[in-house]
Amino acid sequence: MMDDKHTQTQAPQPVQFANRLANSENFQNLFQEGMALVEETAMYLDGEGRVEAKKLERPASLAYATESMRLTTRLMQLASWLLLQRAVNEGEMSREQAGSDKNKVRLEKLSSAMGGPAWDSLPESLRSLIERSIRLQERIVHLDAMLYRQAEKAGADANDNQDNTIASQLDKLQAAFGNVR
């Protein structure tokens, strides 16, 4: 007679595509793209952007100031997220530590008012940087959801499985010895 240990089979575990993606060459490309955009934006805002901003009329100048601040904030948040993921990939911190630190990073509430007369009066270079940063933000938000919601779900599933295992053991004890609960 075989014991329960040999007759029980574990359910196949799903492949964790998000974790593989986060450790892949694609992530390296995303990281490099994000850091290059941060650098390009800083150079623009400190150089050509200043010159262009001085030429704008008052309403457009206000829109420029607002959008450049939003852009800078967005890119700093995205860079923080990318650096956290790189630290995980390089073994400098665990995914759980990064998940805790990542809660300080705001990815989804960084919008820009794209459209309208104020938007149209902004320099093309600034609009291009904003549009590229928003596309980068969307990609990172998607990857973040895959990485961390998947991890949260796995943790919840593990707790459910542990609860089911304990309940199963209690049921066996009750069947063998009477009322245990």
Buried (B, 14 or more C-beta within 10 A) or exposed (E): EEEEEEEEEEEEEEEBEBBEBBBEEEBEEBBEBBBEBBEBBEEBBEEEBEEBBEEBEEEBBEBBEBBBEBBBEBBEBBBBBBBBBBBBBEEEBEBEEBBEBBEEBEBEEBEBEEEEEBBEBBBEBBBEBBEBBBEBBEBBBEBBEBBBEBBEEEEEEEEEEEEEEEEEEEEEEEEEEEEEE
